[in-house]
Amino acid sequence: MGNSTSSAGGAAPLQQQSSKTPSCKICCACPQERRARDECTLLKNVDECKTEIESFYACLLKEGFSAEEVSALKRNTKTM
């Protein structure tokens, strides 16, 4: 009754994903998505690689990295 810690509704499904503990460091996570992102940005304009870039960040979230960690990685990424 009053001691329940669960909340009603699915307001933040991405927040629930962060409860998973990453099995590796962020630099080693999502190698296939990272490779596709890197190859695309090397061969094409960064603007043409939005799908690959977002797929990589989505994978990091799915692997259990927090939204703050992924946002920090986005901020620290050099733009060309």
mmJSON file of the N, C-alpha and C atoms, coordinates in Angstrom:
{"data_MODEL":{"atom_site":{
"group_PDB":["ATOM","ATOM","ATOM","ATOM","ATOM","ATOM","ATOM","ATOM","ATOM","ATOM","ATOM","ATOM","ATOM","ATOM","ATOM","ATOM","ATOM","ATOM","ATOM","ATOM","ATOM","ATOM","ATOM","ATOM","ATOM","ATOM","ATOM","ATOM","ATOM","ATOM","ATOM","ATOM","ATOM","ATOM","ATOM","ATOM","ATOM","ATOM","ATOM","ATOM","ATOM","ATOM","ATOM","ATOM","ATOM","ATOM","ATOM","ATOM","ATOM","ATOM","ATOM","ATOM","ATOM","ATOM","ATOM","ATOM","ATOM","ATOM","ATOM","ATOM","ATOM","ATOM","ATOM","ATOM","ATOM","ATOM","ATOM","ATOM","ATOM","ATOM","ATOM","ATOM","ATOM","ATOM","ATOM","ATOM","ATOM","ATOM","ATOM","ATOM","ATOM","ATOM","ATOM","ATOM","ATOM","ATOM","ATOM","ATOM","ATOM","ATOM","ATOM","ATOM","ATOM","ATOM","ATOM","ATOM","ATOM","ATOM","ATOM","ATOM","ATOM","ATOM","ATOM","ATOM","ATOM","ATOM","ATOM","ATOM","ATOM","ATOM","ATOM","ATOM","ATOM","ATOM","ATOM","ATOM","ATOM","ATOM","ATOM","ATOM","ATOM","ATOM","ATOM","ATOM","ATOM","ATOM","ATOM","ATOM","ATOM","ATOM","ATOM","ATOM","ATOM","ATOM","ATOM","ATOM","ATOM","ATOM","ATOM","ATOM","ATOM","ATOM","ATOM","ATOM","ATOM","ATOM","ATOM","ATOM","ATOM","ATOM","ATOM","ATOM","ATOM","ATOM","ATOM","ATOM","ATOM","ATOM","ATOM","ATOM","ATOM","ATOM","ATOM","ATOM","ATOM","ATOM","ATOM","ATOM","ATOM","ATOM","ATOM","ATOM","ATOM","ATOM","ATOM","ATOM","ATOM","ATOM","ATOM","ATOM","ATOM","ATOM","ATOM","ATOM","ATOM","ATOM","ATOM","ATOM","ATOM","ATOM","ATOM","ATOM","ATOM","ATOM","ATOM","ATOM","ATOM","ATOM","ATOM","ATOM","ATOM","ATOM","ATOM","ATOM","ATOM","ATOM","ATOM","ATOM","ATOM","ATOM","ATOM","ATOM","ATOM","ATOM","ATOM","ATOM","ATOM","ATOM","ATOM","ATOM","ATOM","ATOM","ATOM","ATOM","ATOM","ATOM","ATOM","ATOM","ATOM","ATOM","ATOM","ATOM","ATOM","ATOM","ATOM","ATOM","ATOM","ATOM","ATOM","ATOM"],
"id":[1,2,3,4,5,6,7,8,9,10,11,12,13,14,15,16,17,18,19,20,21,22,23,24,25,26,27,28,29,30,31,32,33,34,35,36,37,38,39,40,41,42,43,44,45,46,47,48,49,50,51,52,53,54,55,56,57,58,59,60,61,62,63,64,65,66,67,68,69,70,71,72,73,74,75,76,77,78,79,80,81,82,83,84,85,86,87,88,89,90,91,92,93,94,95,96,97,98,99,100,101,102,103,104,105,106,107,108,109,110,111,112,113,114,115,116,117,118,119,120,121,122,123,124,125,126,127,128,129,130,131,132,133,134,135,136,137,138,139,140,141,142,143,144,145,146,147,148,149,150,151,152,153,154,155,156,157,158,159,160,161,162,163,164,165,166,167,168,169,170,171,172,173,174,175,176,177,178,179,180,181,182,183,184,185,186,187,188,189,190,191,192,193,194,195,196,197,198,199,200,201,202,203,204,205,206,207,208,209,210,211,212,213,214,215,216,217,218,219,220,221,222,223,224,225,226,227,228,229,230,231,232,233,234,235,236,237,238,239,240],
"type_symbol":["N","C","C","N","C","C","N","C","C","N","C","C","N","C","C","N","C","C","N","C","C","N","C","C","N","C","C","N","C","C","N","C","C","N","C","C","N","C","C","N","C","C","N","C","C","N","C","C","N","C","C","N","C","C","N","C","C","N","C","C","N","C","C","N","C","C","N","C","C","N","C","C","N","C","C","N","C","C","N","C","C","N","C","C","N","C","C","N","C","C","N","C","C","N","C","C","N","C","C","N","C","C","N","C","C","N","C","C","N","C","C","N","C","C","N","C","C","N","C","C","N","C","C","N","C","C","N","C","C","N","C","C","N","C","C","N","C","C","N","C","C","N","C","C","N","C","C","N","C","C","N","C","C","N","C","C","N","C","C","N","C","C","N","C","C","N","C","C","N","C","C","N","C","C","N","C","C","N","C","C","N","C","C","N","C","C","N","C","C","N","C","C","N","C","C","N","C","C","N","C","C","N","C","C","N","C","C","N","C","C","N","C","C","N","C","C","N","C","C","N","C","C","N","C","C","N","C","C","N","C","C","N","C","C","N","C","C","N","C","C"],
"label_atom_id":["N","CA","C","N","CA","C","N","CA","C","N","CA","C","N","CA","C","N","CA","C","N","CA","C","N","CA","C","N","CA","C","N","CA","C","N","CA","C","N","CA","C","N","CA","C","N","CA","C","N","CA","C","N","CA","C","N","CA","C","N","CA","C","N","CA","C","N","CA","C","N","CA","C","N","CA","C","N","CA","C","N","CA","C","N","CA","C","N","CA","C","N","CA","C","N","CA","C","N","CA","C","N","CA","C","N","CA","C","N","CA","C","N","CA","C","N","CA","C","N","CA","C","N","CA","C","N","CA","C","N","CA","C","N","CA","C","N","CA","C","N","CA","C","N","CA","C","N","CA","C","N","CA","C","N","CA","C","N","CA","C","N","CA","C","N","CA","C","N","CA","C","N","CA","C","N","CA","C","N","CA","C","N","CA","C","N","CA","C","N","CA","C","N","CA","C","N","CA","C","N","CA","C","N","CA","C","N","CA","C","N","CA","C","N","CA","C","N","CA","C","N","CA","C","N","CA","C","N","CA","C","N","CA","C","N","CA","C","N","CA","C","N","CA","C","N","CA","C","N","CA","C","N","CA","C","N","CA","C","N","CA","C","N","CA","C","N","CA","C","N","CA","C","N","CA","C","N","CA","C"],
"label_alt_id":[null,null,null,null,null,null,null,null,null,null,null,null,null,null,null,null,null,null,null,null,null,null,null,null,null,null,null,null,null,null,null,null,null,null,null,null,null,null,null,null,null,null,null,null,null,null,null,null,null,null,null,null,null,null,null,null,null,null,null,null,null,null,null,null,null,null,null,null,null,null,null,null,null,null,null,null,null,null,null,null,null,null,null,null,null,null,null,null,null,null,null,null,null,null,null,null,null,null,null,null,null,null,null,null,null,null,null,null,null,null,null,null,null,null,null,null,null,null,null,null,null,null,null,null,null,null,null,null,null,null,null,null,null,null,null,null,null,null,null,null,null,null,null,null,null,null,null,null,null,null,null,null,null,null,null,null,null,null,null,null,null,null,null,null,null,null,null,null,null,null,null,null,null,null,null,null,null,null,null,null,null,null,null,null,null,null,null,null,null,null,null,null,null,null,null,null,null,null,null,null,null,null,null,null,null,null,null,null,null,null,null,null,null,null,null,null,null,null,null,null,null,null,null,null,null,null,null,null,null,null,null,null,null,null,null,null,null,null,null,null],
"label_comp_id":["MET","MET","MET","GLY","GLY","GLY","ASN","ASN","ASN","SER","SER","SER","THR","THR","THR","SER","SER","SER","SER","SER","SER","ALA","ALA","ALA","GLY","GLY","GLY","GLY","GLY","GLY","ALA","ALA","ALA","ALA","ALA","ALA","PRO","PRO","PRO","LEU","LEU","LEU","GLN","GLN","GLN","GLN","GLN","GLN","GLN","GLN","GLN","SER","SER","SER","SER","SER","SER","LYS","LYS","LYS","THR","THR","THR","PRO","PRO","PRO","SER","SER","SER","CYS","CYS","CYS","LYS","LYS","LYS","ILE","ILE","ILE","CYS","CYS","CYS","CYS","CYS","CYS","ALA","ALA","ALA","CYS","CYS","CYS","PRO","PRO","PRO","GLN","GLN","GLN","GLU","GLU","GLU","ARG","ARG","ARG","ARG","ARG","ARG","ALA","ALA","ALA","ARG","ARG","ARG","ASP","ASP","ASP","GLU","GLU","GLU","CYS","CYS","CYS","THR","THR","THR","LEU","LEU","LEU","LEU","LEU","LEU","LYS","LYS","LYS","ASN","ASN","ASN","VAL","VAL","VAL","ASP","ASP","ASP","GLU","GLU","GLU","CYS","CYS","CYS","LYS","LYS","LYS","THR","THR","THR","GLU","GLU","GLU","ILE","ILE","ILE","GLU","GLU","GLU","SER","SER","SER","PHE","PHE","PHE","TYR","TYR","TYR","ALA","ALA","ALA","CYS","CYS","CYS","LEU","LEU","LEU","LEU","LEU","LEU","LYS","LYS","LYS","GLU","GLU","GLU","GLY","GLY","GLY","PHE","PHE","PHE","SER","SER","SER","ALA","ALA","ALA","GLU","GLU","GLU","GLU","GLU","GLU","VAL","VAL","VAL","SER","SER","SER","ALA","ALA","ALA","LEU","LEU","LEU","LYS","LYS","LYS","ARG","ARG","ARG","ASN","ASN","ASN","THR","THR","THR","LYS","LYS","LYS","THR","THR","THR","MET","MET","MET"],
"label_asym_id":["A","A","A","A","A","A","A","A","A","A","A","A","A","A","A","A","A","A","A","A","A","A","A","A","A","A","A","A","A","A","A","A","A","A","A","A","A","A","A","A","A","A","A","A","A","A","A","A","A","A","A","A","A","A","A","A","A","A","A","A","A","A","A","A","A","A","A","A","A","A","A","A","A","A","A","A","A","A","A","A","A","A","A","A","A","A","A","A","A","A","A","A","A","A","A","A","A","A","A","A","A","A","A","A","A","A","A","A","A","A","A","A","A","A","A","A","A","A","A","A","A","A","A","A","A","A","A","A","A","A","A","A","A","A","A","A","A","A","A","A","A","A","A","A","A","A","A","A","A","A","A","A","A","A","A","A","A","A","A","A","A","A","A","A","A","A","A","A","A","A","A","A","A","A","A","A","A","A","A","A","A","A","A","A","A","A","A","A","A","A","A","A","A","A","A","A","A","A","A","A","A","A","A","A","A","A","A","A","A","A","A","A","A","A","A","A","A","A","A","A","A","A","A","A","A","A","A","A","A","A","A","A","A","A","A","A","A","A","A","A"],
"label_entity_id":["1","1","1","1","1","1","1","1","1","1","1","1","1","1","1","1","1","1","1","1","1","1","1","1","1","1","1","1","1","1","1","1","1","1","1","1","1","1","1","1","1","1","1","1","1","1","1","1","1","1","1","1","1","1","1","1","1","1","1","1","1","1","1","1","1","1","1","1","1","1","1","1","1","1","1","1","1","1","1","1","1","1","1","1","1","1","1","1","1","1","1","1","1","1","1","1","1","1","1","1","1","1","1","1","1","1","1","1","1","1","1","1","1","1","1","1","1","1","1","1","1","1","1","1","1","1","1","1","1","1","1","1","1","1","1","1","1","1","1","1","1","1","1","1","1","1","1","1","1","1","1","1","1","1","1","1","1","1","1","1","1","1","1","1","1","1","1","1","1","1","1","1","1","1","1","1","1","1","1","1","1","1","1","1","1","1","1","1","1","1","1","1","1","1","1","1","1","1","1","1","1","1","1","1","1","1","1","1","1","1","1","1","1","1","1","1","1","1","1","1","1","1","1","1","1","1","1","1","1","1","1","1","1","1","1","1","1","1","1","1"],
"label_seq_id":[1,1,1,2,2,2,3,3,3,4,4,4,5,5,5,6,6,6,7,7,7,8,8,8,9,9,9,10,10,10,11,11,11,12,12,12,13,13,13,14,14,14,15,15,15,16,16,16,17,17,17,18,18,18,19,19,19,20,20,20,21,21,21,22,22,22,23,23,23,24,24,24,25,25,25,26,26,26,27,27,27,28,28,28,29,29,29,30,30,30,31,31,31,32,32,32,33,33,33,34,34,34,35,35,35,36,36,36,37,37,37,38,38,38,39,39,39,40,40,40,41,41,41,42,42,42,43,43,43,44,44,44,45,45,45,46,46,46,47,47,47,48,48,48,49,49,49,50,50,50,51,51,51,52,52,52,53,53,53,54,54,54,55,55,55,56,56,56,57,57,57,58,58,58,59,59,59,60,60,60,61,61,61,62,62,62,63,63,63,64,64,64,65,65,65,66,66,66,67,67,67,68,68,68,69,69,69,70,70,70,71,71,71,72,72,72,73,73,73,74,74,74,75,75,75,76,76,76,77,77,77,78,78,78,79,79,79,80,80,80],
"pdbx_PDB_ins_code":[null,null,null,null,null,null,null,null,null,null,null,null,null,null,null,null,null,null,null,null,null,null,null,null,null,null,null,null,null,null,null,null,null,null,null,null,null,null,null,null,null,null,null,null,null,null,null,null,null,null,null,null,null,null,null,null,null,null,null,null,null,null,null,null,null,null,null,null,null,null,null,null,null,null,null,null,null,null,null,null,null,null,null,null,null,null,null,null,null,null,null,null,null,null,null,null,null,null,null,null,null,null,null,null,null,null,null,null,null,null,null,null,null,null,null,null,null,null,null,null,null,null,null,null,null,null,null,null,null,null,null,null,null,null,null,null,null,null,null,null,null,null,null,null,null,null,null,null,null,null,null,null,null,null,null,null,null,null,null,null,null,null,null,null,null,null,null,null,null,null,null,null,null,null,null,null,null,null,null,null,null,null,null,null,null,null,null,null,null,null,null,null,null,null,null,null,null,null,null,null,null,null,null,null,null,null,null,null,null,null,null,null,null,null,null,null,null,null,null,null,null,null,null,null,null,null,null,null,null,null,null,null,null,null,null,null,null,null,null,null],
"Cartn_x":[0.638,0.0,0.813,1.092,1.823,3.329,3.831,5.26,5.757,4.901,5.289,6.208,7.301,8.236,8.019,7.122,6.874,5.945,6.107,5.27,4.36,3.217,2.257,2.639,2.401,2.663,4.066,4.285,5.6,6.175,6.344,6.744,8.141,9.057,10.432,11.059,10.766,11.335,12.85,13.458,14.915,15.561,14.877,15.414,15.549,14.619,14.662,15.832,16.246,17.35,18.66,18.781,20.021,20.24,19.228,19.405,20.277,20.472,21.363,22.807,23.638,25.044,25.822,26.553,27.349,28.375,28.587,29.52,30.945,31.119,32.451,32.528,33.694,33.852,33.18,32.829,32.124,32.959,34.276,35.144,35.116,34.656,34.651,33.245,32.246,30.864,30.448,29.515,28.881,29.89,30.748,31.783,31.239,30.145,29.604,29.042,28.299,27.725,28.824,29.84,30.965,31.705,31.911,32.609,31.823,30.504,29.664,29.696,29.644,29.708,31.044,32.128,33.466,33.704,33.313,33.499,32.703,31.48,30.646,31.252,31.695,32.235,33.569,34.3,35.552,35.313,34.3,34.055,33.069,32.261,31.221,31.277,30.433,30.244,29.503,29.834,29.199,27.685,27.222,25.784,25.078,25.785,25.205,25.194,25.743,25.892,25.036,24.013,23.168,22.598,22.169,21.583,22.588,23.794,24.832,25.234,25.325,25.711,24.645,23.39,22.304,22.144,22.402,22.342,23.398,24.566,25.637,25.235,24.703,24.288,23.128,22.2,21.085,21.593,22.593,23.191,23.829,24.518,25.143,24.089,22.969,21.89,21.338,21.177,20.656,21.614,22.9,23.905,23.989,23.285,23.225,23.972,24.55,25.212,24.156,24.4,23.417,23.314,22.185,21.974,23.019,23.473,24.496,25.829,26.183,27.442,27.399,26.269,26.133,26.135,25.467,25.47,26.877,27.633,29.01,29.846,29.633,30.354,29.982,28.706,28.266,28.923,28.969,29.56,31.05,31.732,33.175,33.601,32.644,32.958,33.255,34.356,34.731,33.826,33.435,32.665,33.612,33.358,34.245,33.66],
"Cartn_y":[-0.975,0.0,1.243,1.893,3.138,2.957,1.744,1.488,1.069,1.064,0.617,1.639,1.156,2.055,2.102,1.266,1.286,2.435,2.969,4.07,3.606,4.189,3.828,4.5,3.811,4.407,4.12,4.305,4.082,5.386,6.331,7.676,7.744,6.89,7.014,5.641,5.032,3.713,3.719,4.817,4.869,4.924,5.509,5.568,4.173,3.268,1.91,1.144,1.457,0.752,1.019,2.154,2.487,1.635,0.863,-0.001,-1.206,-1.513,-2.592,-2.133,-2.99,-2.657,-3.005,-2.034,-2.321,-3.426,-4.288,-5.395,-5.033,-3.806,-3.366,-1.841,-1.312,0.137,0.705,1.985,2.62,2.607,2.604,2.596,1.266,0.208,-1.124,-1.603,-0.828,-1.244,-1.053,-1.86,-1.754,-1.698,-2.703,-2.645,-2.607,-3.31,-3.298,-1.933,-1.335,-0.016,1.042,0.893,1.836,1.749,0.525,0.321,0.935,0.728,1.291,2.816,3.377,4.831,5.377,4.742,5.208,5.115,3.995,3.816,4.856,5.103,6.087,7.479,7.869,9.221,9.402,8.307,8.411,8.546,7.868,7.829,8.885,9.413,10.371,11.582,12.531,13.697,13.264,13.821,13.474,13.635,14.64,14.866,13.697,12.913,11.763,10.516,10.618,9.451,9.54,10.347,10.522,9.192,8.335,7.053,6.189,6.087,5.271,5.83,7.145,7.796,7.568,7.773,7.587,6.117,5.205,3.776,3.415,4.009,3.767,4.26,5.482,6.009,5.214,4.771,3.95,2.62,2.051,0.807,1.0,2.11,2.372,2.426,3.07,3.131,1.736,0.945,-0.411,-1.288,-1.036,-1.803,-1.43,-0.384,-0.046,1.21,1.916,3.177,4.237,5.122,6.134,7.198,7.869,8.955,10.043,10.248,11.251,10.865,9.583,9.12,9.263,8.916,9.011,10.479,11.335,12.769,13.352,12.914,13.394,12.959,11.745,11.269,12.097,12.424,13.257,14.63,15.223,16.562,16.556,15.465,15.391,14.943,14.559,14.119,15.327,15.261,16.36,16.362,17.552,17.672,18.067,17.547,17.826,18.887],
"Cartn_z":[0.0,0.0,0.0,1.112,1.067,0.924,1.083,1.021,-0.355,-1.331,-2.668,-3.324,-3.939,-4.606,-6.102,-6.625,-8.067,-8.398,-9.607,-10.033,-11.153,-11.243,-12.281,-13.586,-14.677,-15.99,-16.466,-17.764,-18.348,-18.83,-17.951,-18.334,-18.94,-18.477,-18.953,-19.214,-20.357,-20.616,-20.736,-21.199,-21.295,-19.921,-18.948,-17.599,-17.02,-17.345,-16.827,-17.409,-18.623,-19.247,-18.51,-17.859,-17.185,-15.935,-15.499,-14.341,-14.662,-15.939,-16.357,-16.176,-15.647,-15.448,-16.711,-17.264,-18.462,-18.186,-19.177,-19.002,-19.413,-19.946,-20.362,-20.264,-20.537,-20.552,-21.791,-21.746,-22.849,-24.132,-23.986,-25.17,-25.905,-25.244,-25.848,-26.208,-25.853,-26.072,-27.529,-27.977,-29.295,-30.445,-30.572,-31.609,-33.031,-33.312,-34.673,-35.035,-34.103,-34.347,-34.437,-33.594,-33.62,-34.956,-35.42,-36.69,-37.851,-37.86,-38.923,-38.871,-37.661,-37.496,-37.982,-37.559,-37.933,-39.433,-40.015,-41.454,-42.231,-41.814,-42.501,-42.411,-41.213,-41.058,-41.767,-41.978,-42.725,-44.227,-44.716,-46.151,-46.64,-45.732,-46.109,-45.195,-45.503,-44.659,-43.392,-42.249,-40.986,-41.067,-41.797,-41.922,-42.598,-43.381,-44.069,-43.184,-41.988,-41.115,-39.856,-39.878,-38.691,-38.197,-39.118,-38.737,-37.995,-38.514,-37.886,-36.524,-36.436,-35.186,-34.115,-34.48,-33.515,-33.135,-34.064,-33.746,-32.705,-32.82,-31.855,-30.463,-30.38,-29.08,-28.49,-29.33,-28.855,-28.305,-28.949,-28.482,-27.104,-26.924,-25.621,-24.519,-24.798,-23.819,-23.542,-24.596,-24.451,-23.649,-23.765,-23.038,-21.561,-21.159,-19.749,-19.342,-20.294,-19.959,-19.72,-18.779,-18.426,-19.514,-19.528,-20.49,-20.291,-19.043,-18.761,-19.399,-19.316,-19.919,-21.441,-22.037,-23.488,-23.918,-23.16,-23.475,-23.37,-22.373,-22.232,-23.43,-23.902,-25.078,-26.306,-26.436,-27.564,-27.509,-26.319,-26.165,-26.476,-26.119,-26.303,-27.693,-28.516,-29.868,-30.739,-31.46,-32.343,-33.562,-33.982,-35.21,-36.332,-37.5,-38.629,-39.522],
"occupancy":[1.0,1.0,1.0,1.0,1.0,1.0,1.0,1.0,1.0,1.0,1.0,1.0,1.0,1.0,1.0,1.0,1.0,1.0,1.0,1.0,1.0,1.0,1.0,1.0,1.0,1.0,1.0,1.0,1.0,1.0,1.0,1.0,1.0,1.0,1.0,1.0,1.0,1.0,1.0,1.0,1.0,1.0,1.0,1.0,1.0,1.0,1.0,1.0,1.0,1.0,1.0,1.0,1.0,1.0,1.0,1.0,1.0,1.0,1.0,1.0,1.0,1.0,1.0,1.0,1.0,1.0,1.0,1.0,1.0,1.0,1.0,1.0,1.0,1.0,1.0,1.0,1.0,1.0,1.0,1.0,1.0,1.0,1.0,1.0,1.0,1.0,1.0,1.0,1.0,1.0,1.0,1.0,1.0,1.0,1.0,1.0,1.0,1.0,1.0,1.0,1.0,1.0,1.0,1.0,1.0,1.0,1.0,1.0,1.0,1.0,1.0,1.0,1.0,1.0,1.0,1.0,1.0,1.0,1.0,1.0,1.0,1.0,1.0,1.0,1.0,1.0,1.0,1.0,1.0,1.0,1.0,1.0,1.0,1.0,1.0,1.0,1.0,1.0,1.0,1.0,1.0,1.0,1.0,1.0,1.0,1.0,1.0,1.0,1.0,1.0,1.0,1.0,1.0,1.0,1.0,1.0,1.0,1.0,1.0,1.0,1.0,1.0,1.0,1.0,1.0,1.0,1.0,1.0,1.0,1.0,1.0,1.0,1.0,1.0,1.0,1.0,1.0,1.0,1.0,1.0,1.0,1.0,1.0,1.0,1.0,1.0,1.0,1.0,1.0,1.0,1.0,1.0,1.0,1.0,1.0,1.0,1.0,1.0,1.0,1.0,1.0,1.0,1.0,1.0,1.0,1.0,1.0,1.0,1.0,1.0,1.0,1.0,1.0,1.0,1.0,1.0,1.0,1.0,1.0,1.0,1.0,1.0,1.0,1.0,1.0,1.0,1.0,1.0,1.0,1.0,1.0,1.0,1.0,1.0,1.0,1.0,1.0,1.0,1.0,1.0],
"B_iso_or_equiv":[0.0,0.0,0.0,0.0,0.0,0.0,0.0,0.0,0.0,0.0,0.0,0.0,0.0,0.0,0.0,0.0,0.0,0.0,0.0,0.0,0.0,0.0,0.0,0.0,0.0,0.0,0.0,0.0,0.0,0.0,0.0,0.0,0.0,0.0,0.0,0.0,0.0,0.0,0.0,0.0,0.0,0.0,0.0,0.0,0.0,0.0,0.0,0.0,0.0,0.0,0.0,0.0,0.0,0.0,0.0,0.0,0.0,0.0,0.0,0.0,0.0,0.0,0.0,0.0,0.0,0.0,0.0,0.0,0.0,0.0,0.0,0.0,0.0,0.0,0.0,0.0,0.0,0.0,0.0,0.0,0.0,0.0,0.0,0.0,0.0,0.0,0.0,0.0,0.0,0.0,0.0,0.0,0.0,0.0,0.0,0.0,0.0,0.0,0.0,0.0,0.0,0.0,0.0,0.0,0.0,0.0,0.0,0.0,0.0,0.0,0.0,0.0,0.0,0.0,0.0,0.0,0.0,0.0,0.0,0.0,0.0,0.0,0.0,0.0,0.0,0.0,0.0,0.0,0.0,0.0,0.0,0.0,0.0,0.0,0.0,0.0,0.0,0.0,0.0,0.0,0.0,0.0,0.0,0.0,0.0,0.0,0.0,0.0,0.0,0.0,0.0,0.0,0.0,0.0,0.0,0.0,0.0,0.0,0.0,0.0,0.0,0.0,0.0,0.0,0.0,0.0,0.0,0.0,0.0,0.0,0.0,0.0,0.0,0.0,0.0,0.0,0.0,0.0,0.0,0.0,0.0,0.0,0.0,0.0,0.0,0.0,0.0,0.0,0.0,0.0,0.0,0.0,0.0,0.0,0.0,0.0,0.0,0.0,0.0,0.0,0.0,0.0,0.0,0.0,0.0,0.0,0.0,0.0,0.0,0.0,0.0,0.0,0.0,0.0,0.0,0.0,0.0,0.0,0.0,0.0,0.0,0.0,0.0,0.0,0.0,0.0,0.0,0.0,0.0,0.0,0.0,0.0,0.0,0.0,0.0,0.0,0.0,0.0,0.0,0.0],
"pdbx_formal_charge":[null,null,null,null,null,null,null,null,null,null,null,null,null,null,null,null,null,null,null,null,null,null,null,null,null,null,null,null,null,null,null,null,null,null,null,null,null,null,null,null,null,null,null,null,null,null,null,null,null,null,null,null,null,null,null,null,null,null,null,null,null,null,null,null,null,null,null,null,null,null,null,null,null,null,null,null,null,null,null,null,null,null,null,null,null,null,null,null,null,null,null,null,null,null,null,null,null,null,null,null,null,null,null,null,null,null,null,null,null,null,null,null,null,null,null,null,null,null,null,null,null,null,null,null,null,null,null,null,null,null,null,null,null,null,null,null,null,null,null,null,null,null,null,null,null,null,null,null,null,null,null,null,null,null,null,null,null,null,null,null,null,null,null,null,null,null,null,null,null,null,null,null,null,null,null,null,null,null,null,null,null,null,null,null,null,null,null,null,null,null,null,null,null,null,null,null,null,null,null,null,null,null,null,null,null,null,null,null,null,null,null,null,null,null,null,null,null,null,null,null,null,null,null,null,null,null,null,null,null,null,null,null,null,null,null,null,null,null,null,null],
"auth_seq_id":[1,1,1,2,2,2,3,3,3,4,4,4,5,5,5,6,6,6,7,7,7,8,8,8,9,9,9,10,10,10,11,11,11,12,12,12,13,13,13,14,14,14,15,15,15,16,16,16,17,17,17,18,18,18,19,19,19,20,20,20,21,21,21,22,22,22,23,23,23,24,24,24,25,25,25,26,26,26,27,27,27,28,28,28,29,29,29,30,30,30,31,31,31,32,32,32,33,33,33,34,34,34,35,35,35,36,36,36,37,37,37,38,38,38,39,39,39,40,40,40,41,41,41,42,42,42,43,43,43,44,44,44,45,45,45,46,46,46,47,47,47,48,48,48,49,49,49,50,50,50,51,51,51,52,52,52,53,53,53,54,54,54,55,55,55,56,56,56,57,57,57,58,58,58,59,59,59,60,60,60,61,61,61,62,62,62,63,63,63,64,64,64,65,65,65,66,66,66,67,67,67,68,68,68,69,69,69,70,70,70,71,71,71,72,72,72,73,73,73,74,74,74,75,75,75,76,76,76,77,77,77,78,78,78,79,79,79,80,80,80],
"auth_comp_id":["MET","MET","MET","GLY","GLY","GLY","ASN","ASN","ASN","SER","SER","SER","THR","THR","THR","SER","SER","SER","SER","SER","SER","ALA","ALA","ALA","GLY","GLY","GLY","GLY","GLY","GLY","ALA","ALA","ALA","ALA","ALA","ALA","PRO","PRO","PRO","LEU","LEU","LEU","GLN","GLN","GLN","GLN","GLN","GLN","GLN","GLN","GLN","SER","SER","SER","SER","SER","SER","LYS","LYS","LYS","THR","THR","THR","PRO","PRO","PRO","SER","SER","SER","CYS","CYS","CYS","LYS","LYS","LYS","ILE","ILE","ILE","CYS","CYS","CYS","CYS","CYS","CYS","ALA","ALA","ALA","CYS","CYS","CYS","PRO","PRO","PRO","GLN","GLN","GLN","GLU","GLU","GLU","ARG","ARG","ARG","ARG","ARG","ARG","ALA","ALA","ALA","ARG","ARG","ARG","ASP","ASP","ASP","GLU","GLU","GLU","CYS","CYS","CYS","THR","THR","THR","LEU","LEU","LEU","LEU","LEU","LEU","LYS","LYS","LYS","ASN","ASN","ASN","VAL","VAL","VAL","ASP","ASP","ASP","GLU","GLU","GLU","CYS","CYS","CYS","LYS","LYS","LYS","THR","THR","THR","GLU","GLU","GLU","ILE","ILE","ILE","GLU","GLU","GLU","SER","SER","SER","PHE","PHE","PHE","TYR","TYR","TYR","ALA","ALA","ALA","CYS","CYS","CYS","LEU","LEU","LEU","LEU","LEU","LEU","LYS","LYS","LYS","GLU","GLU","GLU","GLY","GLY","GLY","PHE","PHE","PHE","SER","SER","SER","ALA","ALA","ALA","GLU","GLU","GLU","GLU","GLU","GLU","VAL","VAL","VAL","SER","SER","SER","ALA","ALA","ALA","LEU","LEU","LEU","LYS","LYS","LYS","ARG","ARG","ARG","ASN","ASN","ASN","THR","THR","THR","LYS","LYS","LYS","THR","THR","THR","MET","MET","MET"],
"auth_asym_id":["A","A","A","A","A","A","A","A","A","A","A","A","A","A","A","A","A","A","A","A","A","A","A","A","A","A","A","A","A","A","A","A","A","A","A","A","A","A","A","A","A","A","A","A","A","A","A","A","A","A","A","A","A","A","A","A","A","A","A","A","A","A","A","A","A","A","A","A","A","A","A","A","A","A","A","A","A","A","A","A","A","A","A","A","A","A","A","A","A","A","A","A","A","A","A","A","A","A","A","A","A","A","A","A","A","A","A","A","A","A","A","A","A","A","A","A","A","A","A","A","A","A","A","A","A","A","A","A","A","A","A","A","A","A","A","A","A","A","A","A","A","A","A","A","A","A","A","A","A","A","A","A","A","A","A","A","A","A","A","A","A","A","A","A","A","A","A","A","A","A","A","A","A","A","A","A","A","A","A","A","A","A","A","A","A","A","A","A","A","A","A","A","A","A","A","A","A","A","A","A","A","A","A","A","A","A","A","A","A","A","A","A","A","A","A","A","A","A","A","A","A","A","A","A","A","A","A","A","A","A","A","A","A","A","A","A","A","A","A","A"],
"auth_atom_id":["N","CA","C","N","CA","C","N","CA","C","N","CA","C","N","CA","C","N","CA","C","N","CA","C","N","CA","C","N","CA","C","N","CA","C","N","CA","C","N","CA","C","N","CA","C","N","CA","C","N","CA","C","N","CA","C","N","CA","C","N","CA","C","N","CA","C","N","CA","C","N","CA","C","N","CA","C","N","CA","C","N","CA","C","N","CA","C","N","CA","C","N","CA","C","N","CA","C","N","CA","C","N","CA","C","N","CA","C","N","CA","C","N","CA","C","N","CA","C","N","CA","C","N","CA","C","N","CA","C","N","CA","C","N","CA","C","N","CA","C","N","CA","C","N","CA","C","N","CA","C","N","CA","C","N","CA","C","N","CA","C","N","CA","C","N","CA","C","N","CA","C","N","CA","C","N","CA","C","N","CA","C","N","CA","C","N","CA","C","N","CA","C","N","CA","C","N","CA","C","N","CA","C","N","CA","C","N","CA","C","N","CA","C","N","CA","C","N","CA","C","N","CA","C","N","CA","C","N","CA","C","N","CA","C","N","CA","C","N","CA","C","N","CA","C","N","CA","C","N","CA","C","N","CA","C","N","CA","C","N","CA","C","N","CA","C","N","CA","C","N","CA","C","N","CA","C","N","CA","C"],
"pdbx_PDB_model_num":[1,1,1,1,1,1,1,1,1,1,1,1,1,1,1,1,1,1,1,1,1,1,1,1,1,1,1,1,1,1,1,1,1,1,1,1,1,1,1,1,1,1,1,1,1,1,1,1,1,1,1,1,1,1,1,1,1,1,1,1,1,1,1,1,1,1,1,1,1,1,1,1,1,1,1,1,1,1,1,1,1,1,1,1,1,1,1,1,1,1,1,1,1,1,1,1,1,1,1,1,1,1,1,1,1,1,1,1,1,1,1,1,1,1,1,1,1,1,1,1,1,1,1,1,1,1,1,1,1,1,1,1,1,1,1,1,1,1,1,1,1,1,1,1,1,1,1,1,1,1,1,1,1,1,1,1,1,1,1,1,1,1,1,1,1,1,1,1,1,1,1,1,1,1,1,1,1,1,1,1,1,1,1,1,1,1,1,1,1,1,1,1,1,1,1,1,1,1,1,1,1,1,1,1,1,1,1,1,1,1,1,1,1,1,1,1,1,1,1,1,1,1,1,1,1,1,1,1,1,1,1,1,1,1,1,1,1,1,1,1]
}}}
